[in-house]
C-alpha cells in the first residue's frame, strides 16, 4: 500500500471510504515536508485544496493590524486544515506554519468537492469542523473583550487539558510544549504578562512549570477561578497490571476507541 494512501486511509474523515475511492484521492494528491517555522501556505496563496497533516504539528495564524502573530489553533496528525478552500477558491485569509517538522498531504479542492457530493458523512464532517473551529475562535474573541489576562490564560490552559492533557495521580501533564510567547500569541497578550501570570499561578499551587512543559497540580481549583467545569483530560495514565506489557495496554486502549 503506498505511503500516501495509508495516511489518507487513517484520517477519521476518510475512514469509511472504499479502496477504489481512496486510490483515486491518493493519485490526485501530493505530499510535502516542511521544516519547523516554514510556512505551509500564506494569505496570498490560492485556496486550491485542503491539507491533511501526516506528522508533526501545524499552527494556524493571523497577523494582527499591529503586525503581531495571533495563533488561532494547533493542528495535530490525522487532522485536516485549510478546509475553507472547499467553499471559496480565492485567496486564503489565514496562514499555516509548521510548529514542528511535519508532513502534509494536499488534496485538491475539486476532489474534496466531489467527495462531499458523493458522501453525505464527509460533507457533514467538513461542515462540523468549520463550525467547531469558528465557535472556538468566537469564544476566544469574547474572552479577549471581556476577560482579564489571568482569566484568558486559565481558560486556555483548561482548553489545552481537553486536547493534550494526560492525568497521573491527580496531576495533569500537558503534552504540548509552548513558549510564553506562543501562549501570549494565543490569548492576545504579551510574553511578559504571561510570564508574570504563570509565576503567580505556580506560587498559588495551581501548576508547575519546567522546560516549557506545564503540569497542572490543582485542576478543580483552576477551573473554579473562572467558574468553568473541570475538563476531562484526553488520556489517563494507568498502571500496567502484572503479566501485561505496555503494548498490551496500548492495544486494549485502541480496541475501545
C-alpha positions in Angstrom: 0.0 0.0 0.0 1.5 3.4 -1.0 2.5 5.5 2.0 0.3 8.4 0.9 -2.7 6.1 0.5 -2.1 4.8 4.0 -2.1 8.3 5.5 -5.4 9.2 3.8 -7.0 5.9 5.0 -6.0 6.7 8.6 -7.8 10.1 8.6 -11.0 9.6 10.5 -12.9 11.7 8.0 -12.0 9.2 5.2 -12.0 6.0 7.2 -15.2 4.7 5.7 -14.3 5.2 2.0 -13.9 2.2 -0.2 -10.5 1.2 -1.6 -11.1 2.5 -5.1 -12.1 5.9 -3.8 -9.1 6.1 -1.6 -6.8 5.2 -4.5 -8.5 7.9 -6.6 -7.8 10.5 -3.9 -4.2 9.3 -3.5 -3.5 9.5 -7.2 -4.6 13.2 -7.3 -2.9 14.3 -4.0 0.6 15.5 -3.3 2.7 15.0 -0.1 5.2 17.6 1.1 7.5 18.0 4.0 8.1 21.3 5.9 10.7 22.3 8.5 9.8 23.9 11.8 9.0 27.6 11.2 8.4 27.1 7.5 5.1 28.4 6.0 2.8 25.7 4.7 0.7 28.4 3.0 0.4 32.2 3.1 -2.7 34.5 3.0 -1.9 35.4 -0.6 -1.8 31.8 -1.7 -4.7 30.3 -3.8 -7.1 28.1 -1.8 -6.7 25.2 -4.2 -7.1 22.4 -1.7 -7.3 21.1 1.9 -4.4 19.8 3.9 -4.1 16.5 5.8 -1.4 16.6 8.5 0.5 13.3 8.5 3.2 14.0 11.1 4.4 16.9 13.3 2.2 19.9 14.3 0.9 23.0 12.4 -0.4 26.3 13.8 -3.0 28.4 12.0 -2.3 32.1 12.5 -3.4 35.6 11.6 -1.3 38.8 11.6 -3.0 41.5 13.7 -3.2 45.1 12.4 -0.2 45.8 14.8 1.8 43.2 13.0 1.8 40.6 15.7 1.2 36.9 15.3 -2.1 35.6 16.6 -2.3 31.8 16.9 -5.9 30.6 16.3 -5.5 26.8 16.5 -2.9 23.9 16.5 -3.4 21.0 14.1 -2.3 17.5 15.1 -1.6 14.4 13.0 -4.7 12.9 11.3 -6.5 16.3 11.2 -7.3 18.4 8.2 -6.9 22.2 7.9 -7.4 24.8 5.2 -10.9 23.4 5.0 -12.4 26.8 3.8 -10.9 26.1 0.4 -13.9 23.8 -0.4 -16.2 26.8 0.0 -14.2 29.6 -1.6 -11.5 29.1 -4.2 -10.0 32.6 -3.8 -7.0 33.5 -1.6 -6.5 32.2 1.9 -7.3 34.5 4.8 -5.0 33.0 7.4 -1.6 31.4 7.2 -0.3 28.0 8.3 3.1 27.5 9.7 5.0 24.3 10.8 5.2 24.3 14.6 7.4 21.2 14.2 9.0 19.4 11.3 5.9 18.0 9.5 4.5 16.2 6.5 1.3 17.3 4.8 -0.9 15.8 2.1 -2.6 18.3 -0.2 -6.0 17.1 -1.5 -7.2 19.2 -4.5 -10.3 21.4 -4.0 -12.1 19.8 -6.9 -11.5 16.3 -5.4 -12.9 17.4 -2.0 -16.0 18.9 -3.6 -16.5 15.6 -5.5 -16.2 13.6 -2.3 -18.7 15.9 -0.5 -21.2 15.4 -3.3 -20.8 11.6 -3.2 -20.6 11.1 0.6 -23.0 12.9 2.9 -20.9 12.0 6.0 -17.9 13.7 4.6 -19.9 16.8 3.8 -21.3 16.8 7.3 -17.8 16.3 8.8 -16.4 19.2 6.9 -19.3 21.4 7.9 -19.0 20.3 11.5 -15.3 21.1 11.5 -15.8 24.6 10.1 -18.5 25.3 12.7 -16.4 23.9 15.6 -13.3 26.0 14.7 -15.4 29.1 14.2 -17.1 28.6 17.6 -13.6 28.2 19.3 -12.4 31.4 17.6 -15.5 33.4 18.6 -15.1 32.2 22.2 -11.6 33.4 22.3 -12.7 36.8 20.9 -15.3 37.1 23.6 -12.6 36.3 26.2 -10.3 38.9 24.7 -13.0 41.5 25.0 -14.4 40.7 28.5 -11.8 38.7 30.4 -8.6 39.7 32.2 -5.2 38.4 31.1 -5.2 35.9 34.1 -8.7 34.6 33.2 -7.8 34.2 29.5 -4.7 32.3 30.3 -6.6 30.0 32.7 -9.3 29.3 30.1 -6.6 28.5 27.6 -5.0 26.0 30.0 -8.4 24.3 30.5 -8.8 24.1 26.8 -5.4 22.5 26.4 -6.2 20.0 29.1 -9.0 18.6 26.9 -6.8 18.4 23.9 -3.4 17.4 25.3 -3.9 16.5 29.0 -2.7 13.3 30.5 -3.6 12.7 34.1 -1.4 10.8 36.5 -2.2 10.5 40.2 -4.1 13.8 40.3 -1.5 15.8 38.3 -2.4 16.7 34.7 0.5 16.9 32.2 0.1 19.0 29.1 1.8 17.0 26.3 2.4 20.2 24.3 5.5 22.4 24.6 4.6 26.1 24.3 6.8 29.1 24.9 5.5 32.0 26.9 5.4 34.0 23.6 3.2 31.4 21.9 0.8 31.4 24.9 0.7 35.2 24.6 0.0 35.0 20.9 -3.0 32.7 21.5 -4.7 34.8 24.2 -3.8 38.3 22.7 -1.4 39.3 25.5 2.4 39.9 25.9 5.2 37.4 26.8 6.0 39.5 29.9 2.4 39.4 31.2 2.1 35.6 30.6 5.3 35.0 32.5 4.0 37.0 35.4 0.6 35.3 35.5 2.2 31.8 35.2 4.5 32.7 38.1 1.6 33.7 40.3 -0.4 30.6 39.4 2.6 28.5 40.3 3.2 30.2 43.6 -0.5 29.7 44.4 -0.1 26.0 43.9 -2.2 25.6 40.7 0.5 24.4 38.4 4.2 23.7 37.9 6.4 24.7 35.0 9.6 23.0 33.9 11.4 23.2 30.5 8.4 24.7 28.6 6.1 22.0 29.9 3.2 22.7 32.3 1.9 20.3 34.9 -1.5 21.3 36.5 -1.5 20.2 40.1 -4.9 21.6 41.1 -7.2 21.4 38.2 -10.5 21.8 40.1 -9.2 24.9 41.8 -8.0 26.3 38.4 -11.4 25.7 36.8 -13.1 27.4 39.8 -11.1 30.5 39.3 -13.1 31.2 36.1 -16.4 29.4 37.0 -15.9 26.7 34.5 -16.4 23.0 34.7 -13.4 20.7 35.4 -12.3 19.5 31.9 -11.5 15.8 31.3 -8.0 15.1 30.0 -7.6 13.3 26.8 -5.8 10.3 28.4 -5.4 8.9 31.9 -2.2 7.1 32.7 -2.8 3.7 34.1 -0.5 1.3 36.0 0.3 -1.8 34.0 -1.3 -5.0 35.5 1.0 -7.9 36.3 1.6 -10.0 33.3 0.8 -7.3 30.7 3.2 -5.2 28.6 2.9 -1.6 27.6 1.9 -2.8 24.1 -0.9 -4.9 25.6 -2.2 -1.8 27.3 -1.9 0.2 24.1 -3.8 -2.4 22.1 -6.5 -2.6 24.7 -7.0 1.2 24.6 -7.2 1.3 20.8 -9.8 -1.5 20.7 -12.3 0.6 22.6 -11.9 3.8 20.7 
